[in-house]
Amino acid sequence: MTEHVASYYATSANPHAAYPSLKEAIRCDICIVGGGFSGLSSTLHLVEAGYDVVLLEAACIGWGASGRNGGQVVNSYSRDIDVIEARYDRNTATLLGSMMFEGAEIIRQRIKRYAIACDYRPGAIAAALTAKQFNALREKEKLWQCYGHQQLELLGSESIKQAIASERYVGGLLDRNGGHLHPLNLALGEAAAIQQHGGRIFEQSAVTHIDYAEPATVHTAQGSVIANVVIVAGNAYLGDKLEPRLSRLSMPCGSQIIATEPLPHDVARALLPENYCVEDCNYLLDYFRLTADNRLLYGGGVMYGAHEPADIDAKILPKMLKTFPQLKNVRIDYRWSGNFLLTLSRMPQFGRLENNVYYLQGDSGHGVTLTHLAGRLIAEVLRGDVERFDAFAKLPHLPFFGGRHLRIPFTALGAAYYALRDRLGF
């Protein structure tokens, strides 16, 4: 039996019962592969619309990135709308721009409708370490406002110090429609909501292969699901064997997080007085926030190919202490790794493998919000409204240079170049 990794989230998860494993042959309208946010969001949107949906999870709900991430609700995409317009076209940018704040709103709606206890707190800061980065944030504010997002505040050198007790930052951009939460508890709450609507969830039920037909048959070790439609939503944990057409288009990458011991309330609020979450503007960025019990959760670093470092503390603790040297004597209670799925374009990959088989993957670090948008788009497609889904599906989904064997060194080399630019302030 595969259990959650020993993270802060697993330890502080809300009480919940395990779901059964699939041990029989069953039928449904739609079968969804993957019990992370992509699969949960899709399932919840679909059961709300009256579909009979079965969700299959290889381990347990929220076992992958959805239950291990930094818990930051960040708007837009890993490539912002100006890059999208320059790379593709104005019509694509307009359509994607109209959706770039929607995922966060869906999350807030879910929390309210289903009374999900996941410690949601509003406010997310993008923090600039250089004047160049701050100027880019100034342009981002203007850009987002053009797409109707008015809940922004540019923070100058004094304001940023009031929001973050660190000398590292020269400014920032506060997004009041961003925020942070306990991601595993959000996932568990969404699973419970699916059950309320009659959706069926099976854990410890890894998909071994899919027979593509109409209807399709999804096989596990001890059971099978015949479904009119299949949605593949395994993301970084899908693996290379189940569907090579997807794995060749993306690359799992590891990120690491540490969590301190609970800090005294006054110490915690001195670090982040307004309890905003923060990510910096570097190419290989750091991110941090406070938890509900006043721990500082600090993450960063990327391991291309999803290799786990031998010593997470050695990789992340110096970053935390560079930001907050006042925490040098604080104990670290938790450290863990998790994988997200990176695409070459850094844009999400939504599309069709067959007429009745869809896929959702590759949110490239923006998965908390994009997965919730993706679930809504899938529901739209199945009722015949394809425009918004196809805006993503029509984007080029390109394989990494060098194929599976050389994609890691090529990507790491490129990342090293950008990391050097960050250090030099270019």
C-alpha positions as CSV (number, residue, x, y, z in Angstrom):
1,M,0.0,0.0,0.0
2,T,1.4,3.4,-1.0
3,E,1.0,6.1,1.6
4,H,1.7,9.8,1.5
5,V,5.3,11.0,1.9
6,A,6.3,12.2,5.4
7,S,5.5,15.8,4.8
8,Y,4.0,18.5,7.0
9,Y,0.8,18.2,4.9
10,A,0.4,14.5,5.6
11,T,0.9,15.0,9.3
12,S,-1.6,17.8,9.5
13,A,-4.2,16.4,7.1
14,N,-7.8,16.5,8.1
15,P,-9.2,13.1,9.3
16,H,-10.3,11.0,6.3
17,A,-11.0,7.4,5.4
18,A,-9.2,5.6,2.7
19,Y,-11.0,4.8,-0.6
20,P,-11.3,1.2,-1.8
21,S,-9.2,-0.3,-4.5
22,L,-10.8,-1.4,-7.8
23,K,-11.3,-5.2,-7.8
24,E,-14.1,-5.7,-10.3
25,A,-15.2,-4.8,-13.8
26,I,-17.4,-1.7,-13.8
27,R,-18.9,0.8,-16.3
28,C,-19.4,4.5,-16.2
29,D,-19.7,7.6,-18.5
30,I,-16.2,8.9,-17.8
31,C,-13.1,7.4,-16.3
32,I,-10.4,9.7,-15.0
33,V,-6.8,8.5,-14.5
34,G,-5.1,10.4,-11.6
35,G,-6.3,11.6,-8.2
36,G,-4.4,14.9,-8.1
37,F,-5.9,18.3,-8.7
38,S,-6.4,17.7,-12.5
39,G,-8.3,14.6,-11.9
40,L,-10.2,15.9,-8.9
41,S,-11.2,19.1,-10.5
42,S,-12.3,17.3,-13.7
43,T,-14.3,14.8,-11.7
44,L,-16.0,17.3,-9.5
45,H,-17.0,19.5,-12.4
46,L,-18.4,16.5,-14.2
47,V,-20.3,14.9,-11.4
48,E,-21.8,18.3,-10.7
49,A,-23.1,18.2,-14.3
50,G,-24.7,14.8,-13.7
51,Y,-22.2,12.5,-15.3
52,D,-21.4,9.1,-13.8
53,V,-17.6,9.3,-13.2
54,V,-15.0,6.9,-11.9
55,L,-11.6,8.2,-10.7
56,L,-8.6,5.9,-10.5
57,E,-5.6,6.8,-8.4
58,A,-2.4,4.7,-8.3
59,A,-1.6,5.6,-4.7
60,C,-3.9,7.8,-2.5
61,I,-5.7,11.1,-3.2
62,G,-3.3,14.0,-3.5
63,W,-0.3,11.7,-3.2
64,G,1.8,13.6,-5.9
65,A,2.4,17.2,-6.4
66,S,-1.2,18.2,-5.5
67,G,-0.6,17.1,-1.9
68,R,3.1,18.2,-1.6
69,N,3.4,21.6,-3.2
70,G,4.0,25.0,-1.7
71,G,0.3,25.7,-1.4
72,Q,0.5,29.0,-3.3
73,V,-2.5,30.1,-5.3
74,V,-0.7,32.0,-8.1
75,N,-2.6,33.5,-11.1
76,S,-1.7,33.4,-14.8
77,Y,0.7,30.8,-16.5
78,S,4.3,30.0,-16.2
79,R,4.7,32.2,-19.3
80,D,2.8,35.4,-18.9
81,I,0.4,36.8,-21.4
82,D,2.9,39.1,-23.2
83,V,5.1,36.1,-24.0
84,I,2.0,34.2,-25.2
85,E,1.0,37.1,-27.5
86,A,4.5,37.4,-29.0
87,R,5.0,33.6,-29.4
88,Y,1.5,32.8,-30.8
89,D,-1.0,35.5,-31.8
90,R,-3.3,38.2,-30.5
91,N,-6.4,36.0,-30.6
92,T,-4.8,33.2,-28.6
93,A,-3.5,35.7,-26.1
94,T,-6.9,37.3,-25.7
95,L,-8.6,34.0,-25.1
96,L,-6.0,32.7,-22.7
97,G,-5.8,36.1,-21.0
98,S,-9.5,35.9,-20.3
99,M,-8.9,32.7,-18.3
100,M,-5.7,33.4,-16.4
101,F,-7.4,34.4,-13.2
102,E,-10.2,31.8,-13.3
103,G,-8.5,28.9,-11.6
104,A,-8.0,30.8,-8.4
105,E,-11.7,31.9,-8.4
106,I,-12.8,28.3,-8.9
107,I,-10.7,27.3,-5.8
108,R,-12.4,29.9,-3.7
109,Q,-15.8,28.8,-4.9
110,R,-15.0,25.2,-4.1
111,I,-13.9,26.1,-0.6
112,K,-17.0,28.1,0.1
113,R,-19.6,25.7,-1.5
114,Y,-18.2,22.6,0.2
115,A,-16.9,24.1,3.4
116,I,-13.4,22.8,2.8
117,A,-11.1,23.4,5.8
118,C,-7.8,24.1,4.0
119,D,-6.5,27.3,5.8
120,Y,-7.0,29.6,2.8
121,R,-5.5,33.0,3.2
122,P,-5.6,35.8,0.6
123,G,-2.6,37.6,-0.8
124,A,0.4,36.6,-2.9
125,I,3.6,38.6,-3.5
126,A,6.0,38.3,-6.4
127,A,9.2,39.7,-4.9
128,A,11.9,41.4,-6.9
129,L,15.6,41.0,-6.0
130,T,16.8,43.5,-8.6
131,A,15.7,46.8,-10.2
132,K,15.3,44.9,-13.5
133,Q,12.9,42.4,-11.9
134,F,11.0,45.3,-10.2
135,N,10.5,47.0,-13.6
136,A,9.2,43.8,-15.0
137,L,6.7,43.6,-12.2
138,R,5.6,47.2,-13.0
139,E,4.9,46.1,-16.6
140,K,3.1,43.0,-15.3
141,E,0.8,45.1,-13.2
142,K,-0.2,47.2,-16.3
143,L,-0.5,44.0,-18.4
144,W,-2.8,42.2,-15.9
145,Q,-4.9,45.4,-15.5
146,C,-5.5,45.3,-19.3
147,Y,-7.1,41.9,-18.8
148,G,-9.4,43.1,-16.1
149,H,-7.4,42.2,-13.0
150,Q,-7.5,45.2,-10.6
151,Q,-6.6,43.6,-7.3
152,L,-2.9,44.5,-7.6
153,E,-0.6,46.7,-5.6
154,L,3.0,47.6,-6.5
155,L,5.2,47.5,-3.4
156,G,8.2,49.8,-3.4
157,S,11.4,49.4,-1.4
158,E,9.8,50.5,1.9
159,S,6.5,48.7,1.4
160,I,8.1,45.4,0.6
161,K,10.1,45.5,3.9
162,Q,6.8,46.0,5.7
163,A,5.4,42.9,4.0
164,I,8.5,40.7,4.3
165,A,11.1,41.0,7.1
166,S,14.0,40.5,4.7
167,E,16.7,42.8,3.2
168,R,16.8,40.8,0.0
169,Y,14.0,42.5,-1.9
170,V,13.8,45.8,-3.7
171,G,10.1,45.7,-4.4
172,G,7.2,43.4,-5.2
173,L,3.7,43.0,-6.7
174,L,0.9,42.1,-4.3
175,D,-1.9,40.1,-5.9
176,R,-4.9,40.2,-3.5
177,N,-6.7,37.6,-5.7
178,G,-3.8,35.1,-5.1
179,G,-3.3,33.4,-1.8
180,H,-2.2,30.2,0.0
181,L,-3.7,27.1,1.5
182,H,-3.1,23.5,2.7
183,P,-3.1,21.7,-0.7
184,L,-3.6,18.2,0.6
185,N,-6.7,19.2,2.6
186,L,-8.1,21.0,-0.4
187,A,-7.6,17.7,-2.4
188,L,-9.3,15.7,0.3
189,G,-12.1,18.1,0.5
190,E,-12.7,18.0,-3.2
191,A,-12.7,14.2,-3.1
192,A,-15.4,14.3,-0.4
193,A,-17.4,16.6,-2.5
194,I,-17.2,14.2,-5.4
195,Q,-18.6,11.5,-3.2
196,Q,-21.5,13.7,-2.2
197,H,-22.4,13.8,-5.9
198,G,-22.2,10.1,-6.4
199,G,-18.7,10.0,-8.0
200,R,-16.7,6.8,-7.4
201,I,-13.1,7.0,-6.3
202,F,-10.7,4.1,-6.1
203,E,-7.2,4.4,-4.5
204,Q,-4.3,1.9,-4.8
205,S,-5.6,1.3,-8.3
206,A,-2.8,2.0,-10.8
207,V,-3.8,1.8,-14.4
208,T,-1.8,-0.8,-16.3
209,H,-3.1,-0.1,-19.8
210,I,-5.9,1.4,-21.8
211,D,-7.7,-0.2,-24.7
212,Y,-8.6,2.6,-27.0
213,A,-12.0,2.0,-28.5
214,E,-15.4,3.5,-28.3
215,P,-16.1,2.8,-25.5
216,A,-12.6,2.5,-24.0
217,T,-11.5,0.1,-21.4
218,V,-9.1,1.1,-18.6
219,H,-7.4,-1.8,-16.9
220,T,-5.9,-2.0,-13.4
221,A,-4.2,-5.1,-11.8
222,Q,-7.5,-6.4,-10.3
223,G,-10.2,-4.6,-12.2
224,S,-11.3,-2.6,-15.3
225,V,-13.5,0.3,-16.2
226,I,-15.5,0.6,-19.4
227,A,-16.1,4.3,-20.2
228,N,-17.4,6.4,-23.0
229,V,-14.7,8.9,-22.3
230,V,-11.3,8.7,-20.6
231,I,-9.3,11.6,-19.2
232,V,-5.6,11.0,-18.5
233,A,-4.5,13.3,-15.7
234,G,-1.4,11.6,-14.2
235,N,0.9,14.6,-14.8
236,A,4.4,14.1,-13.3
237,Y,3.5,10.6,-12.0
238,L,2.0,9.2,-15.1
239,G,5.3,7.4,-16.1
240,D,6.8,6.6,-19.5
241,K,5.0,3.3,-20.1
242,L,1.3,3.9,-19.9
243,E,1.1,6.6,-22.6
244,P,4.4,7.4,-24.3
245,R,2.8,10.0,-26.5
246,L,2.4,12.1,-23.4
247,S,5.6,11.3,-21.6
248,R,7.7,12.4,-24.6
249,L,6.2,15.9,-24.5
250,S,7.2,16.7,-20.9
251,M,9.7,16.1,-18.1
252,P,9.1,15.5,-14.4
253,C,11.1,17.9,-12.2
254,G,11.6,17.8,-8.5
255,S,11.2,20.6,-6.0
256,Q,12.1,20.5,-2.3
257,I,10.4,22.0,0.7
258,I,11.3,22.4,4.4
259,A,9.0,23.4,7.3
260,T,10.3,24.8,10.6
261,E,9.1,24.0,14.0
262,P,6.0,26.1,15.0
263,L,7.2,29.7,15.6
264,P,5.9,31.9,18.4
265,H,3.0,34.0,17.0
266,D,4.9,37.3,17.3
267,V,8.0,35.8,15.6
268,A,5.9,34.4,12.7
269,R,4.0,37.7,12.2
270,A,7.2,39.7,12.3
271,L,8.4,37.7,9.3
272,L,5.3,38.1,7.3
273,P,3.0,40.6,9.0
274,E,0.1,40.3,6.6
275,N,0.5,36.5,6.2
276,Y,1.0,36.7,2.4
277,C,2.7,34.0,0.5
278,V,5.8,34.9,-1.5
279,E,7.7,33.8,-4.5
280,D,10.7,35.6,-5.9
281,C,11.3,36.6,-9.6
282,N,14.3,34.4,-10.3
283,Y,14.3,31.9,-13.1
284,L,14.9,29.2,-10.4
285,L,12.7,30.7,-7.8
286,D,12.3,30.4,-4.1
287,Y,8.9,30.4,-2.4
288,F,7.7,30.6,1.2
289,R,4.7,31.2,3.4
290,L,3.4,30.6,7.0
291,T,1.3,27.6,7.8
292,A,-1.8,27.8,10.0
293,D,0.3,26.7,13.0
294,N,2.9,29.4,12.4
295,R,5.6,27.3,10.7
296,L,7.7,28.8,7.9
297,L,7.4,26.6,4.9
298,Y,10.2,27.3,2.4
299,G,10.8,25.7,-0.9
300,G,12.9,26.1,-4.0
301,G,15.4,24.4,-6.3
302,V,14.6,22.2,-9.3
303,M,16.0,18.7,-9.9
304,Y,15.5,18.0,-13.6
305,G,14.4,14.5,-14.2
306,A,12.9,14.4,-10.7
307,H,16.0,13.1,-8.9
308,E,15.7,13.6,-5.2
309,P,18.7,15.3,-3.5
310,A,20.5,13.3,-0.9
311,D,20.2,16.1,1.6
312,I,17.2,18.4,1.3
313,D,18.3,20.6,4.2
314,A,21.6,21.3,2.6
315,K,19.8,22.4,-0.6
316,I,17.0,24.5,0.9
317,L,18.1,25.7,4.4
318,P,20.8,28.1,3.1
319,K,18.2,29.7,0.9
320,M,15.9,30.2,3.9
321,L,18.6,31.6,6.0
322,K,19.7,34.0,3.3
323,T,16.2,35.3,3.3
324,F,15.6,35.2,7.0
325,P,18.9,35.1,8.9
326,Q,17.0,35.7,12.1
327,L,15.9,32.0,11.9
328,K,19.4,30.6,12.2
329,N,18.6,28.7,15.4
330,V,15.2,27.4,14.4
331,R,14.6,23.7,14.1
332,I,13.5,22.1,10.9
333,D,10.7,19.6,11.5
334,Y,9.9,18.4,8.0
335,R,11.6,18.1,4.7
336,W,10.2,16.5,1.5
337,S,10.4,16.4,-2.3
338,G,7.7,16.3,-4.9
339,N,7.6,16.3,-8.7
340,F,5.9,18.7,-11.1
341,L,5.7,18.3,-14.8
342,L,7.6,20.7,-17.0
343,T,6.9,21.4,-20.7
344,L,9.3,22.9,-23.3
345,S,7.1,25.9,-23.8
346,R,6.3,26.2,-20.1
347,M,2.6,26.3,-21.2
348,P,0.1,23.6,-20.1
349,Q,-0.7,20.8,-22.4
350,F,-4.4,20.0,-22.9
351,G,-5.6,17.9,-25.8
352,R,-6.9,14.7,-27.3
353,L,-5.2,11.3,-27.8
354,E,-8.2,9.8,-29.4
355,N,-11.8,11.0,-30.2
356,N,-12.9,9.9,-26.7
357,V,-9.6,10.3,-24.8
358,Y,-8.4,13.6,-23.4
359,Y,-5.3,14.6,-21.5
360,L,-4.4,17.4,-19.1
361,Q,-0.7,17.9,-18.1
362,G,2.3,20.1,-17.8
363,D,1.3,23.1,-15.7
364,S,5.0,23.9,-15.2
365,G,4.8,25.1,-11.7
366,H,1.3,26.8,-11.8
367,G,-0.6,23.6,-11.2
368,V,-2.7,24.6,-8.2
369,T,-4.7,27.1,-10.2
370,L,-4.4,25.7,-13.8
371,T,-5.7,22.3,-12.8
372,H,-8.9,23.8,-11.5
373,L,-9.4,25.7,-14.7
374,A,-8.6,22.5,-16.7
375,G,-11.5,20.7,-14.9
376,R,-14.0,23.3,-16.0
377,L,-12.7,23.2,-19.6
378,I,-13.1,19.4,-19.7
379,A,-16.7,19.8,-18.6
380,E,-17.3,22.4,-21.3
381,V,-15.9,20.1,-24.0
382,L,-18.1,17.2,-23.0
383,R,-21.2,19.4,-23.3
384,G,-20.1,20.6,-26.8
385,D,-18.4,23.9,-26.0
386,V,-14.8,23.4,-27.3
387,E,-13.5,26.9,-27.8
388,R,-11.7,27.5,-24.6
389,F,-10.2,24.0,-24.3
390,D,-9.1,24.1,-27.9
391,A,-7.3,27.4,-27.3
392,F,-4.8,25.3,-25.3
393,A,-5.1,22.2,-27.4
394,K,-4.0,24.2,-30.5
395,L,-0.8,25.4,-28.9
396,P,2.3,23.4,-30.2
397,H,3.1,20.6,-27.7
398,L,6.7,20.1,-28.5
399,P,9.1,17.3,-27.3
400,F,12.2,18.3,-25.4
401,F,15.5,18.5,-27.3
402,G,17.5,15.3,-27.2
403,G,14.6,13.0,-26.5
404,R,14.2,11.1,-23.2
405,H,17.9,10.5,-22.7
406,L,19.3,14.0,-23.4
407,R,16.4,16.2,-22.3
408,I,17.7,16.4,-18.7
409,P,21.3,17.6,-19.4
410,F,20.1,20.0,-22.2
411,T,17.4,21.5,-19.9
412,A,19.8,21.7,-16.9
413,L,22.4,23.5,-19.1
414,G,19.8,26.1,-20.1
415,A,18.6,26.5,-16.5
416,A,22.2,27.0,-15.4
417,Y,22.5,29.9,-17.9
418,Y,19.4,31.6,-16.6
419,A,20.5,31.0,-13.0
420,L,23.8,32.7,-13.7
421,R,21.9,35.7,-15.2
422,D,19.8,35.8,-12.0
423,R,23.0,35.9,-9.8
424,L,24.6,38.6,-12.0
425,G,21.4,40.6,-12.0
426,F,20.9,40.6,-15.8
